[in-house]
Amino acid sequence: MSDLKQDALHYHELPKPGKLETGLTKACETQRDLSLAYSPGVAEPVREIANNPEDVYRYTGKGNLVGVISNGTAVLGLGNTGALASKPVMEGKAMLFKRFANIDVFDIEIDCDDTAELIQTIANIAPTFGGINLEDIAAPQCFEVETALKAQLDIPVFHDDQHGTAIVAAAGLMNALELQHKKLELARIVCVGAGAAGIACMNLLMAMGAQKANITLVDSKGVVSTHRTDLNRYKEAFAQNTNKVCLADAMVNADVFFGVSDKDILTVEMLQGMAANPIVFTMANPDPEINPILANKTRDDLIIATGRSDYPNQVNNVLGFPYIFRGALDVRASEINMAMQIAAVHALRKLAHSSVPDEVLDTYGLQELSYGKEYILPKPNDPRLISVIPQAISQAAIESGVARITIKK
């Protein structure tokens, strides 16, 4: 058994199984405490909430509670492990919410593959939460579940595999384009991976100015084109009238490679065929679409990002989802809309332009780190994230009319 495997298993098992526990926020020692916490005192907030549902935010923890929910059909890079085996991931997500944004979480694993039943189950338990983070649900089911829940519920519903990835990747891409003297509106983009993350990334980039005609989507069967008859409606939206068939065809003169697929699918030859000053986002985990060391040996004019922490420019969702939910919860937003997502992109992008705090440098054992080809995104331990990103999200929620309150609580 490898050291990493053994360490990971020990971490999750000892000294107490799991990564979460509940805690008390009120005294519960005396008879008076018990009378206030439960019967008869608890009847008073019940009456208040029954008369005015918004009072639930005054008298319960709903306003700072997120449900991290999965059916385990697309767990990390492991595929359909089922709901039970997804629990360590959902507990891990909960840890990150608490660690980085002080948001409480209940992780919910639902043993259900039927889309309608899954939607109804989540809708039925939604009153518990101030927001719902969907996680590790396979495409295209994830699109259908999120769309239906957003239409039914008045709290934020956010599939992080889609939008968290898209927001962080878009922030990095905007900085990379700037450094490579390219424009999003003109960039020729190849996206490999037509699942949740890939389609969400392209939708967000188009909302920010990327041109659909310049986007080539590639799935496991090749280029998504109008000549194919096996496309779902989400892929059809990106189908191009083109004679390009495979990834190698698509990569010729491309400015940007967005990989959310599988290891080693981007070859040296494909990389050599890209336009001058290319941008390569190899976000497959744990093994990227091309080894970054090999990519840098092949092209000295590229900017490369990965999903890994042991290379520069990590595209890490923890830069997004805790702070996005923090900003949404702070103003009781009814949703996390496109305006809020774009606000997060710009806030994250701009933060990378600022001087890096000493504590970040110390953590990574660096003497210096500044905006450039190997630093296009902030580091996950940057203490400024908790103030910068939520503020941008809250302000965008207010300006777009989805905030219930206009000041942070």
Backbone hydrogen bonds, N-H to C=O, Kabsch-Sander energy under -0.5 kcal/mol:
donor,donor_aa,acceptor,acceptor_aa,energy
6,Q,2,S,-2.7
7,D,3,D,-3.0
8,A,4,L,-2.7
9,L,5,K,-2.3
10,H,6,Q,-2.6
11,Y,7,D,-2.6
12,H,8,A,-1.9
13,E,9,L,-1.6
14,L,10,H,-3.0
18,G,12,H,-2.4
34,L,30,T,-2.2
35,S,31,Q,-2.1
36,L,32,R,-1.9
37,A,33,D,-3.0
38,Y,34,L,-2.3
41,G,35,S,-2.8
42,V,38,Y,-3.3
43,A,40,P,-1.6
44,E,41,G,-1.9
46,V,42,V,-1.5
47,R,43,A,-2.3
48,E,44,E,-2.1
49,I,45,P,-2.6
50,A,46,V,-2.4
51,N,47,R,-1.9
52,N,48,E,-2.2
55,D,52,N,-2.5
56,V,53,P,-1.9
57,Y,54,E,-1.7
58,R,55,D,-1.0
59,Y,55,D,-2.0
60,T,56,V,-1.4
64,N,61,G,-1.8
65,L,62,K,-1.8
66,V,104,D,-2.6
67,G,131,G,-2.3
68,V,66,V,-0.6
68,V,106,F,-1.9
69,I,67,G,-0.7
69,I,133,N,-2.3
70,S,108,I,-2.0
73,T,136,D,-0.8
74,A,136,D,-1.7
75,V,79,G,-2.8
76,L,74,A,-0.6
78,L,75,V,-3.3
79,G,75,V,-0.6
81,T,72,G,-0.8
81,T,79,G,-1.5
82,G,72,G,-2.2
86,S,82,G,-0.7
86,S,83,A,-0.9
87,K,84,L,-1.4
89,V,86,S,-0.7
90,M,86,S,-2.0
91,E,87,K,-2.8
92,G,88,P,-1.9
93,K,89,V,-2.4
94,A,90,M,-2.1
95,M,91,E,-2.1
96,L,92,G,-1.9
97,F,93,K,-2.2
98,K,94,A,-2.2
99,R,95,M,-3.2
100,F,96,L,-2.5
101,A,97,F,-1.7
102,N,98,K,-1.4
103,I,97,F,-1.5
104,D,64,N,-2.1
106,F,66,V,-1.7
108,I,68,V,-3.0
110,I,70,S,-2.8
110,I,108,I,-0.6
111,D,109,E,-0.6
112,C,110,I,-1.8
118,L,114,D,-2.5
119,I,115,T,-2.5
120,Q,116,A,-2.3
121,T,117,E,-2.5
122,I,118,L,-2.2
123,A,119,I,-2.6
124,N,120,Q,-2.2
125,I,121,T,-1.3
126,A,122,I,-0.9
126,A,123,A,-0.5
128,T,125,I,-1.8
129,F,126,A,-1.9
130,G,65,L,-3.2
131,G,65,L,-1.0
132,I,156,P,-2.9
133,N,67,G,-3.0
134,L,132,I,-0.7
134,L,158,F,-1.6
135,E,69,I,-2.4
142,C,138,A,-2.2
143,F,140,P,-0.8
144,E,140,P,-1.6
145,V,141,Q,-2.7
146,E,142,C,-2.3
147,T,143,F,-2.4
148,A,144,E,-2.1
149,L,145,V,-2.4
150,K,146,E,-2.6
151,A,147,T,-1.5
152,Q,148,A,-1.3
153,L,149,L,-2.7
158,F,132,I,-2.5
160,D,134,L,-1.6
160,D,158,F,-1.0
162,Q,159,H,-1.1
163,H,159,H,-2.2
164,G,160,D,-0.7
165,T,160,D,-1.6
166,A,162,Q,-2.0
167,I,163,H,-2.7
168,V,164,G,-2.1
169,A,165,T,-2.6
170,A,166,A,-2.6
171,A,167,I,-2.0
172,G,168,V,-2.1
173,L,169,A,-2.7
174,M,170,A,-2.6
175,N,171,A,-1.6
176,A,172,G,-2.5
177,L,173,L,-3.1
178,E,174,M,-1.8
179,L,175,N,-2.4
180,Q,176,A,-2.1
181,H,178,E,-1.2
182,K,177,L,-2.9
186,L,183,K,-1.0
187,A,183,K,-1.3
189,I,187,A,-0.7
189,I,214,N,-2.4
190,V,256,V,-2.6
191,C,189,I,-0.5
191,C,216,T,-2.6
192,V,190,V,-0.6
192,V,258,F,-2.9
193,G,191,C,-0.7
193,G,218,V,-3.0
199,I,195,G,-2.2
200,A,196,A,-1.9
201,C,197,A,-2.7
202,M,198,G,-2.1
203,N,199,I,-2.3
204,L,200,A,-2.4
205,L,201,C,-2.4
206,M,202,M,-2.3
207,A,203,N,-2.0
208,M,204,L,-1.2
209,G,206,M,-1.1
210,A,205,L,-2.8
214,N,211,Q,-1.8
215,I,212,K,-1.8
216,T,189,I,-2.9
216,T,214,N,-0.5
217,L,215,I,-0.6
218,V,191,C,-2.9
219,D,222,G,-2.6
222,G,219,D,-1.7
223,V,245,V,-2.8
224,V,217,L,-3.3
225,S,223,V,-1.0
226,T,240,Q,-2.0
228,R,225,S,-1.5
236,E,232,N,-2.7
237,A,233,R,-1.1
238,F,235,K,-2.3
239,A,236,E,-1.4
240,Q,224,V,-1.6
242,T,240,Q,-1.6
250,A,246,C,-1.9
251,M,247,L,-2.0
252,V,248,A,-0.6
252,V,249,D,-1.0
253,N,273,G,-3.1
254,A,251,M,-1.9
255,D,188,R,-2.0
256,V,188,R,-2.3
257,F,279,I,-2.7
258,F,190,V,-3.3
258,F,256,V,-0.5
259,G,257,F,-0.6
259,G,281,F,-3.5
260,V,192,V,-2.8
260,V,258,F,-0.6
264,D,288,P,-1.9
265,I,262,D,-0.9
266,L,289,E,-2.1
267,T,265,I,-0.7
271,L,267,T,-2.3
272,Q,268,V,-2.5
273,G,269,E,-1.2
274,M,271,L,-1.3
275,A,254,A,-2.3
279,I,255,D,-2.2
280,V,303,I,-3.0
281,F,257,F,-3.3
281,F,279,I,-0.5
282,T,280,V,-0.7
282,T,305,A,-2.9
283,M,259,G,-2.2
283,M,281,F,-0.9
295,A,291,N,-2.6
296,N,292,P,-2.5
297,K,293,I,-1.7
298,T,294,L,-1.8
299,R,295,A,-2.3
303,I,278,P,-1.7
305,A,280,V,-2.4
306,T,313,N,-1.3
307,G,282,T,-0.9
311,Y,308,R,-0.6
313,N,374,E,-0.6
315,V,306,T,-3.3
316,N,314,Q,-1.1
317,N,315,V,-0.5
319,L,316,N,-2.2
320,G,317,N,-2.3
321,F,317,N,-1.5
323,Y,320,G,-0.6
324,I,320,G,-2.5
325,F,321,F,-2.2
326,R,322,P,-1.9
327,G,323,Y,-2.3
328,A,324,I,-2.0
329,L,325,F,-3.2
330,D,326,R,-2.1
331,V,327,G,-0.7
331,V,328,A,-0.6
332,R,329,L,-1.4
333,A,328,A,-2.8
334,S,402,V,-2.4
337,N,335,E,-0.7
341,Q,337,N,-2.1
342,I,338,M,-2.7
343,A,339,A,-1.9
344,A,340,M,-1.9
345,V,341,Q,-2.0
346,H,342,I,-2.3
347,A,343,A,-2.3
348,L,344,A,-2.5
349,R,345,V,-2.6
350,K,346,H,-2.5
351,L,347,A,-1.6
352,A,348,L,-1.1
352,A,349,R,-0.6
353,H,350,K,-1.5
354,S,350,K,-0.5
354,S,351,L,-1.2
356,V,369,L,-0.6
360,V,357,P,-0.8
361,L,357,P,-1.7
362,D,358,D,-2.9
363,T,359,E,-1.8
364,Y,360,V,-1.7
365,G,361,L,-0.5
365,G,362,D,-0.9
366,L,361,L,-2.9
372,G,375,Y,-1.6
375,Y,372,G,-2.0
382,D,379,K,-2.0
385,L,382,D,-1.5
387,S,384,R,-1.0
388,V,384,R,-2.5
389,I,385,L,-1.8
391,Q,387,S,-1.0
392,A,388,V,-1.7
393,I,389,I,-2.3
394,S,390,P,-3.1
395,Q,391,Q,-2.4
396,A,392,A,-2.1
397,A,393,I,-2.3
398,I,394,S,-2.3
399,E,395,Q,-2.6
400,S,396,A,-1.9
401,G,398,I,-1.1
402,V,397,A,-2.2
403,A,397,A,-0.9
404,R,331,V,-1.9
405,I,331,V,-1.8
409,K,330,D,-0.6
